[in-house]
């Protein structure tokens, strides 16, 4: 299974609670933090929900 590298590029200040919870679920708690996650449909859905705040590689 492939891996996806996700980086938080914009602040979560001003975001709704659902978006903040999604970012925390991905492991993104601070600006410019990068995490590596498995490429699963669940992770893809979370990435799609917060795509305006993150960068995705892989």
Rosetta blueprint (number, residue, H / E / L):
1 X L
2 X L
3 X E
4 X E
5 X E
6 X E
7 X E
8 X E
9 X L
10 X L
11 X L
12 X L
13 X L
14 X L
15 X L
16 X L
17 X H
18 X H
19 X H
20 X H
21 X H
22 X H
23 X H
24 X H
25 X H
26 X H
27 X L
28 X L
29 X L
30 X L
31 X L
32 X L
33 X L
34 X E
35 X E
36 X E
37 X E
38 X E
39 X L
40 X L
41 X H
42 X H
43 X H
44 X H
45 X H
46 X H
47 X H
48 X H
49 X H
50 X L
51 X L
52 X L
53 X L
54 X E
55 X E
56 X E
57 X E
58 X L
